[in-house]
């Protein structure tokens, strides 16, 4: 399992984000990155798009002890990321992300379910059904 990058399966990710992918909107005001932003992982070198933001670490203590080997701070934002060219999701500490040097489209099976478009720099969240 990758450090600070434990993959989450689709079902658990969507359940964690219930009632949709938008619960982090109010949290991103304090976060360095925002939903829809394309980012680069500093340790593992992959590119991805943020689809949710937690204001602080929200996984179990067991997950943290097993996966987060460099012990990033729990009191800072953590991000749910769709990695480019993969089908899993990742949960990443803020300190391990940087804005993408080349914010190009991310290829992931959930991109079209969560976002309605990419403007060349950012993805835009789908609007909630009325």
N, CA and C atoms as an extended XYZ file, in Angstrom:
390
Properties=species:S:1:pos:R:3:atomname:S:1:resname:S:1:resid:I:1 pbc="F F F"
N         0.853       -1.179        0.000 N   UNK     1
C         0.000        0.000        0.000 CA  UNK     1
C         0.896        1.239        0.000 C   UNK     1
N         0.516        2.256       -0.709 N   UNK     2
C         1.337        3.445       -0.845 CA  UNK     2
C         1.145        4.411        0.317 C   UNK     2
N         2.226        5.012        0.747 N   UNK     3
C         2.205        5.976        1.839 CA  UNK     3
C         1.378        7.203        1.494 C   UNK     3
N         0.530        7.659        2.397 N   UNK     4
C        -0.345        8.816        2.217 CA  UNK     4
C        -1.143        8.725        0.943 C   UNK     4
N        -1.340        7.548        0.459 N   UNK     5
C        -1.921        7.427       -0.852 CA  UNK     5
C        -2.760        6.167       -0.934 C   UNK     5
N        -3.275        5.742        0.200 N   UNK     6
C        -4.033        4.512        0.205 CA  UNK     6
C        -5.209        4.587       -0.734 C   UNK     6
N        -5.274        3.674       -1.668 N   UNK     7
C        -6.385        3.653       -2.606 CA  UNK     7
C        -7.674        3.293       -1.898 C   UNK     7
N        -8.745        3.914       -2.315 N   UNK     8
C       -10.063        3.616       -1.784 CA  UNK     8
C       -10.888        3.075       -2.932 C   UNK     8
N       -11.659        2.018       -2.688 N   UNK     9
C       -12.471        1.537       -3.787 CA  UNK     9
C       -13.631        2.492       -4.038 C   UNK     9
N       -14.222        2.406       -5.212 N   UNK    10
C       -15.250        3.355       -5.635 CA  UNK    10
C       -16.423        3.402       -4.664 C   UNK    10
N       -16.906        2.249       -4.228 N   UNK    11
C       -18.082        2.227       -3.350 CA  UNK    11
C       -17.799        2.922       -2.029 C   UNK    11
N       -16.661        2.622       -1.408 N   UNK    12
C       -16.376        3.254       -0.116 CA  UNK    12
C       -16.125        4.742       -0.285 C   UNK    12
N       -15.541        5.131       -1.412 N   UNK    13
C       -15.286        6.547       -1.656 CA  UNK    13
C       -16.589        7.304       -1.811 C   UNK    13
N       -17.499        6.790       -2.592 N   UNK    14
C       -18.757        7.486       -2.810 CA  UNK    14
C       -19.578        7.525       -1.530 C   UNK    14
N       -19.528        6.436       -0.763 N   UNK    15
C       -20.244        6.424        0.507 CA  UNK    15
C       -19.628        7.449        1.457 C   UNK    15
N       -18.308        7.528        1.504 N   UNK    16
C       -17.618        8.485        2.378 CA  UNK    16
C       -18.002        9.913        2.026 C   UNK    16
N       -18.285       10.156        0.751 N   UNK    17
C       -18.583       11.502        0.292 CA  UNK    17
C       -20.073       11.821        0.274 C   UNK    17
N       -20.897       10.916        0.766 N   UNK    18
C       -22.337       11.139        0.739 CA  UNK    18
C       -22.693       12.447        1.425 C   UNK    18
N       -23.712       13.155        0.962 N   UNK    19
C       -24.684       12.786       -0.051 CA  UNK    19
C       -24.224       13.012       -1.484 C   UNK    19
N       -23.062       13.417       -1.703 N   UNK    20
C       -22.540       13.604       -3.045 CA  UNK    20
C       -21.083       13.967       -2.913 C   UNK    20
N       -20.536       14.525       -3.953 N   UNK    21
C       -19.127       14.879       -3.935 CA  UNK    21
C       -18.944       16.314       -3.481 C   UNK    21
N       -19.985       16.968       -3.047 N   UNK    22
C       -19.920       18.396       -2.775 CA  UNK    22
C       -19.829       18.740       -1.296 C   UNK    22
N       -19.754       17.749       -0.417 N   UNK    23
C       -19.771       18.076        1.019 CA  UNK    23
C       -18.543       18.870        1.438 C   UNK    23
N       -17.479       18.839        0.691 N   UNK    24
C       -16.271       19.559        1.062 CA  UNK    24
C       -16.256       21.011        0.637 C   UNK    24
N       -17.282       21.489       -0.047 N   UNK    25
C       -17.252       22.859       -0.559 CA  UNK    25
C       -16.938       23.888        0.515 C   UNK    25
N       -17.599       23.800        1.648 N   UNK    26
C       -17.339       24.796        2.681 CA  UNK    26
C       -15.943       24.629        3.278 C   UNK    26
N       -15.387       23.424        3.183 N   UNK    27
C       -14.076       23.165        3.751 CA  UNK    27
C       -12.947       23.723        2.900 C   UNK    27
N       -13.158       23.858        1.604 N   UNK    28
C       -12.047       24.240        0.753 CA  UNK    28
C       -11.631       25.696        0.939 C   UNK    28
N       -12.397       26.511        1.627 N   UNK    29
C       -12.003       27.897        1.889 CA  UNK    29
C       -10.721       27.959        2.725 C   UNK    29
N       -10.521       26.956        3.581 N   UNK    30
C        -9.323       26.911        4.417 CA  UNK    30
C        -8.229       26.070        3.777 C   UNK    30
N        -8.541       25.411        2.697 N   UNK    31
C        -7.609       24.509        2.047 CA  UNK    31
C        -6.782       25.233        0.990 C   UNK    31
N        -5.611       24.731        0.746 N   UNK    32
C        -4.713       25.298       -0.262 CA  UNK    32
C        -5.205       25.002       -1.682 C   UNK    32
N        -5.853       23.859       -1.863 N   UNK    33
C        -6.348       23.440       -3.173 CA  UNK    33
C        -7.862       23.384       -3.153 C   UNK    33
N        -8.467       23.348       -4.341 N   UNK    34
C        -9.922       23.301       -4.416 CA  UNK    34
C       -10.384       22.149       -5.293 C   UNK    34
N       -11.648       21.805       -5.134 N   UNK    35
C       -12.211       20.736       -5.938 CA  UNK    35
C       -12.173       21.135       -7.407 C   UNK    35
N       -11.751       20.176       -8.217 N   UNK    36
C       -11.623       20.419       -9.640 CA  UNK    36
C       -10.222       20.818      -10.060 C   UNK    36
N        -9.357       21.079       -9.092 N   UNK    37
C        -7.993       21.483       -9.414 CA  UNK    37
C        -7.150       20.254       -9.755 C   UNK    37
N        -6.347       20.378      -10.804 N   UNK    38
C        -5.427       19.311      -11.193 CA  UNK    38
C        -4.138       19.509      -10.399 C   UNK    38
N        -3.675       18.427       -9.765 N   UNK    39
C        -2.515       18.490       -8.883 CA  UNK    39
C        -1.510       17.395       -9.226 C   UNK    39
N        -0.289       17.592       -8.757 N   UNK    40
C         0.773       16.587       -8.864 CA  UNK    40
C         1.100       16.102       -7.457 C   UNK    40
N         1.265       14.778       -7.316 N   UNK    41
C         1.673       14.209       -6.037 CA  UNK    41
C         3.197       14.309       -5.955 C   UNK    41
N         3.706       14.973       -4.931 N   UNK    42
C         5.146       15.220       -4.809 CA  UNK    42
C         5.964       13.963       -4.538 C   UNK    42
N         5.396       12.978       -3.857 N   UNK    43
C         6.156       11.778       -3.510 CA  UNK    43
C         6.043       10.716       -4.597 C   UNK    43
N         4.825       10.460       -5.072 N   UNK    44
C         4.615        9.351       -5.994 CA  UNK    44
C         4.573        9.760       -7.461 C   UNK    44
N         4.607       11.046       -7.739 N   UNK    45
C         4.771       11.522       -9.100 CA  UNK    45
C         3.588       11.396      -10.030 C   UNK    45
N         2.406       11.107       -9.525 N   UNK    46
C         1.251       11.035      -10.421 CA  UNK    46
C         0.498       12.363      -10.425 C   UNK    46
N        -0.319       12.520      -11.456 N   UNK    47
C        -1.178       13.693      -11.611 CA  UNK    47
C        -2.602       13.243      -11.355 C   UNK    47
N        -3.439       14.130      -10.816 N   UNK    48
C        -4.830       13.780      -10.574 CA  UNK    48
C        -5.661       15.031      -10.363 C   UNK    48
N        -6.966       14.813      -10.183 N   UNK    49
C        -7.882       15.927       -9.941 CA  UNK    49
C        -8.549       15.727       -8.582 C   UNK    49
N        -8.633       16.802       -7.814 N   UNK    50
C        -9.266       16.767       -6.494 CA  UNK    50
C       -10.778       16.764       -6.667 C   UNK    50
N       -11.449       15.807       -6.004 N   UNK    51
C       -12.905       15.769       -6.076 CA  UNK    51
C       -13.575       15.985       -4.725 C   UNK    51
N       -12.794       16.058       -3.673 N   UNK    52
C       -13.357       16.372       -2.362 CA  UNK    52
C       -12.234       16.799       -1.427 C   UNK    52
N       -12.604       17.537       -0.392 N   UNK    53
C       -11.639       18.076        0.571 CA  UNK    53
C       -12.163       17.821        1.979 C   UNK    53
N       -11.308       17.292        2.827 N   UNK    54
C       -11.614       17.164        4.256 CA  UNK    54
C       -10.776       18.213        4.987 C   UNK    54
N       -11.372       18.972        5.908 N   UNK    55
C       -10.606       20.014        6.599 CA  UNK    55
C        -9.481       19.444        7.469 C   UNK    55
N        -9.662       18.204        7.932 N   UNK    56
C        -8.651       17.482        8.705 CA  UNK    56
C        -8.738       16.014        8.321 C   UNK    56
N        -7.797       15.225        8.759 N   UNK    57
C        -7.753       13.795        8.479 CA  UNK    57
C        -9.042       13.130        8.952 C   UNK    57
N        -9.668       12.322        8.068 N   UNK    58
C       -10.948       11.702        8.401 CA  UNK    58
C       -10.961       10.178        8.268 C   UNK    58
N        -9.825        9.559        8.078 N   UNK    59
C        -9.772        8.097        8.017 CA  UNK    59
C        -9.526        7.546        9.417 C   UNK    59
N        -9.427        6.234        9.523 N   UNK    60
C        -9.214        5.608       10.831 CA  UNK    60
C        -7.766        5.750       11.283 C   UNK    60
N        -7.559        5.584       12.575 N   UNK    61
C        -6.203        5.599       13.133 CA  UNK    61
C        -5.390        4.440       12.547 C   UNK    61
N        -6.046        3.306       12.347 N   UNK    62
C        -5.375        2.148       11.747 CA  UNK    62
C        -4.882        2.482       10.337 C   UNK    62
N        -5.719        3.152        9.534 N   UNK    63
C        -5.314        3.556        8.184 CA  UNK    63
C        -4.094        4.468        8.265 C   UNK    63
N        -4.127        5.444        9.155 N   UNK    64
C        -3.023        6.387        9.304 CA  UNK    64
C        -1.730        5.659        9.678 C   UNK    64
N        -1.806        4.771       10.642 N   UNK    65
C        -0.613        4.043       11.094 CA  UNK    65
C        -0.056        3.132       10.005 C   UNK    65
N        -0.937        2.559        9.197 N   UNK    66
C        -0.515        1.626        8.154 CA  UNK    66
C        -0.052        2.330        6.886 C   UNK    66
N        -0.746        3.380        6.491 N   UNK    67
C        -0.515        3.989        5.175 CA  UNK    67
C         0.320        5.264        5.229 C   UNK    67
N         0.083        6.107        6.197 N   UNK    68
C         0.727        7.429        6.240 CA  UNK    68
C         2.070        7.347        6.953 C   UNK    68
N         3.026        6.717        6.333 N   UNK    69
C         4.309        6.421        6.984 CA  UNK    69
C         5.124        7.664        7.340 C   UNK    69
N         4.986        8.742        6.578 N   UNK    70
C         5.758        9.953        6.895 CA  UNK    70
C         5.049       10.817        7.944 C   UNK    70
N         3.913       10.348        8.412 N   UNK    71
C         3.138       11.004        9.461 CA  UNK    71
C         2.816       12.475        9.163 C   UNK    71
N         2.132       12.729        8.049 N   UNK    72
C         1.731       14.110        7.764 CA  UNK    72
C         0.724       14.577        8.811 C   UNK    72
N         0.609       15.877        8.996 N   UNK    73
C        -0.283       16.385       10.040 CA  UNK    73
C        -1.746       16.016        9.796 C   UNK    73
N        -2.410       15.623       10.865 N   UNK    74
C        -3.831       15.285       10.791 CA  UNK    74
C        -4.708       16.529       10.872 C   UNK    74
N        -4.157       17.626       11.367 N   UNK    75
C        -4.964       18.829       11.571 CA  UNK    75
C        -4.958       19.776       10.378 C   UNK    75
N        -4.437       19.343        9.254 N   UNK    76
C        -4.422       20.108        7.998 CA  UNK    76
C        -5.337       19.397        7.001 C   UNK    76
N        -5.724       20.063        5.923 N   UNK    77
C        -6.604       19.416        4.940 CA  UNK    77
C        -6.012       18.153        4.302 C   UNK    77
N        -6.897       17.235        3.990 N   UNK    78
C        -6.594       16.015        3.242 CA  UNK    78
C        -7.540       16.005        2.040 C   UNK    78
N        -7.080       15.442        0.944 N   UNK    79
C        -7.794       15.536       -0.333 CA  UNK    79
C        -8.102       14.165       -0.918 C   UNK    79
N        -9.278       14.065       -1.514 N   UNK    80
C        -9.685       12.885       -2.261 CA  UNK    80
C        -9.339       13.181       -3.718 C   UNK    80
N        -8.522       12.315       -4.308 N   UNK    81
C        -7.973       12.572       -5.638 CA  UNK    81
C        -8.289       11.417       -6.579 C   UNK    81
N        -8.640       11.774       -7.831 N   UNK    82
C        -8.792       10.795       -8.908 CA  UNK    82
C        -7.479       10.795       -9.682 C   UNK    82
N        -6.661        9.741       -9.549 N   UNK    83
C        -5.384        9.716      -10.256 CA  UNK    83
C        -5.561        9.489      -11.758 C   UNK    83
N        -4.773       10.170      -12.549 N   UNK    84
C        -4.807       10.031      -14.000 CA  UNK    84
C        -4.395        8.618      -14.408 C   UNK    84
N        -5.169        8.018      -15.308 N   UNK    85
C        -4.844        6.706      -15.840 CA  UNK    85
C        -5.101        5.557      -14.890 C   UNK    85
N        -5.879        5.779      -13.844 N   UNK    86
C        -6.174        4.736      -12.860 CA  UNK    86
C        -7.683        4.646      -12.658 C   UNK    86
N        -8.121        3.594      -11.946 N   UNK    87
C        -9.543        3.440      -11.645 CA  UNK    87
C        -9.819        3.594      -10.151 C   UNK    87
N        -8.785        3.694       -9.333 N   UNK    88
C        -8.958        3.853       -7.885 CA  UNK    88
C        -8.924        5.342       -7.526 C   UNK    88
N        -9.143        5.631       -6.259 N   UNK    89
C        -9.021        6.992       -5.747 CA  UNK    89
C        -7.938        6.990       -4.680 C   UNK    89
N        -7.443        8.172       -4.344 N   UNK    90
C        -6.436        8.259       -3.287 CA  UNK    90
C        -6.846        9.319       -2.272 C   UNK    90
N        -6.266        9.219       -1.106 N   UNK    91
C        -6.503       10.150       -0.005 CA  UNK    91
C        -5.141       10.709        0.364 C   UNK    91
N        -4.949       12.013        0.175 N   UNK    92
C        -3.604       12.575        0.221 CA  UNK    92
C        -3.540       13.787        1.144 C   UNK    92
N        -2.501       13.836        1.952 N   UNK    93
C        -2.250       14.988        2.820 CA  UNK    93
C        -1.858       16.195        1.977 C   UNK    93
N        -2.283       17.363        2.411 N   UNK    94
C        -2.026       18.599        1.677 CA  UNK    94
C        -0.541       18.796        1.372 C   UNK    94
N         0.321       18.477        2.320 N   UNK    95
C         1.746       18.745        2.113 CA  UNK    95
C         2.354       17.917        0.982 C   UNK    95
N         1.666       16.886        0.525 N   UNK    96
C         2.192       16.041       -0.547 CA  UNK    96
C         1.687       16.427       -1.931 C   UNK    96
N         0.955       17.511       -2.031 N   UNK    97
C         0.418       17.940       -3.322 CA  UNK    97
C         0.978       19.296       -3.734 C   UNK    97
N         1.063       19.484       -5.041 N   UNK    98
C         1.436       20.764       -5.642 CA  UNK    98
C         0.503       21.003       -6.818 C   UNK    98
N         0.260       22.254       -7.180 N   UNK    99
C        -0.529       22.505       -8.390 CA  UNK    99
C         0.158       21.827       -9.580 C   UNK    99
N        -0.622       21.258      -10.484 N   UNK   100
C        -0.046       20.572      -11.647 CA  UNK   100
C         0.762       21.548      -12.489 C   UNK   100
N         1.913       21.094      -12.911 N   UNK   101
C         2.738       21.930      -13.779 CA  UNK   101
C         2.109       22.048      -15.163 C   UNK   101
N         1.378       21.011      -15.559 N   UNK   102
C         0.641       21.016      -16.825 CA  UNK   102
C        -0.775       20.522      -16.547 C   UNK   102
N        -1.715       21.416      -16.262 N   UNK   103
C        -3.087       20.975      -15.931 CA  UNK   103
C        -3.865       20.509      -17.164 C   UNK   103
N        -3.547       19.315      -17.621 N   UNK   104
C        -4.237       18.718      -18.761 CA  UNK   104
C        -5.321       17.778      -18.247 C   UNK   104
N        -6.242       17.349      -19.113 N   UNK   105
C        -7.328       16.469      -18.654 CA  UNK   105
C        -6.827       15.197      -17.977 C   UNK   105
N        -7.571       14.771      -16.972 N   UNK   106
C        -7.281       13.560      -16.218 CA  UNK   106
C        -8.184       12.455      -16.751 C   UNK   106
N        -7.609       11.290      -17.011 N   UNK   107
C        -8.370       10.144      -17.502 CA  UNK   107
C        -8.641        9.202      -16.340 C   UNK   107
N        -9.886        9.212      -15.888 N   UNK   108
C       -10.322        8.391      -14.759 CA  UNK   108
C       -11.805        8.094      -14.964 C   UNK   108
N       -12.270        6.880      -14.661 N   UNK   109
C       -13.676        6.531      -14.907 CA  UNK   109
C       -14.712        7.387      -14.178 C   UNK   109
N       -14.355        8.045      -13.086 N   UNK   110
C       -15.319        8.852      -12.339 CA  UNK   110
C       -15.342       10.323      -12.743 C   UNK   110
N       -14.427       10.752      -13.582 N   UNK   111
C       -14.355       12.173      -13.945 CA  UNK   111
C       -15.686       12.676      -14.500 C   UNK   111
N       -16.276       11.947      -15.433 N   UNK   112
C       -17.526       12.415      -16.044 CA  UNK   112
C       -18.714       12.347      -15.105 C   UNK   112
N       -18.659       11.493      -14.077 N   UNK   113
C       -19.744       11.424      -13.091 CA  UNK   113
C       -19.694       12.605      -12.122 C   UNK   113
N       -18.504       13.084      -11.833 N   UNK   114
C       -18.317       14.128      -10.828 CA  UNK   114
C       -18.251       15.524      -11.440 C   UNK   114
N       -17.606       15.626      -12.588 N   UNK   115
C       -17.377       16.929      -13.214 CA  UNK   115
C       -18.134       17.050      -14.523 C   UNK   115
N       -18.493       18.293      -14.882 N   UNK   116
C       -19.203       18.506      -16.143 CA  UNK   116
C       -18.320       19.069      -17.234 C   UNK   116
N       -17.102       19.403      -16.927 N   UNK   117
C       -16.217       19.889      -17.967 CA  UNK   117
C       -14.881       20.343      -17.439 C   UNK   117
N       -13.938       20.476      -18.360 N   UNK   118
C       -12.580       20.932      -18.067 CA  UNK   118
C       -12.308       22.136      -18.948 C   UNK   118
N       -11.902       23.263      -18.358 N   UNK   119
C       -11.721       24.497      -19.130 CA  UNK   119
C       -10.278       24.752      -19.552 C   UNK   119
N        -9.427       23.753      -19.382 N   UNK   120
C        -8.026       23.910      -19.722 CA  UNK   120
C        -7.148       24.134      -18.505 C   UNK   120
N        -7.762       24.506      -17.393 N   UNK   121
C        -7.009       24.670      -16.151 CA  UNK   121
C        -7.686       23.990      -14.960 C   UNK   121
N        -9.021       23.934      -14.961 N   UNK   122
C        -9.799       23.383      -13.843 CA  UNK   122
C       -10.951       22.539      -14.372 C   UNK   122
N       -11.367       21.585      -13.540 N   UNK   123
C       -12.612       20.865      -13.787 CA  UNK   123
C       -13.729       21.598      -13.052 C   UNK   123
N       -14.944       21.493      -13.572 N   UNK   124
C       -16.098       22.129      -12.950 CA  UNK   124
C       -17.059       21.042      -12.476 C   UNK   124
N       -17.437       21.129      -11.199 N   UNK   125
C       -18.331       20.129      -10.612 CA  UNK   125
C       -19.694       20.137      -11.297 C   UNK   125
N       -20.267       18.941      -11.401 N   UNK   126
C       -21.642       18.845      -11.894 CA  UNK   126
C       -22.530       19.513      -10.860 C   UNK   126
N       -23.537       20.151      -11.324 N   UNK   127
C       -24.506       20.773      -10.412 CA  UNK   127
C       -25.439       19.701       -9.880 C   UNK   127
N       -25.831       19.856       -8.627 N   UNK   128
C       -26.744       18.908       -8.003 CA  UNK   128
C       -28.098       18.981       -8.700 C   UNK   128
N       -28.727       17.822       -8.870 N   UNK   129
C       -30.069       17.793       -9.464 CA  UNK   129
C       -31.053       18.423       -8.512 C   UNK   129
N       -31.944       19.224       -9.039 N   UNK   130
C       -32.955       19.883       -8.204 CA  UNK   130
C       -34.064       18.939       -7.832 C   UNK   130
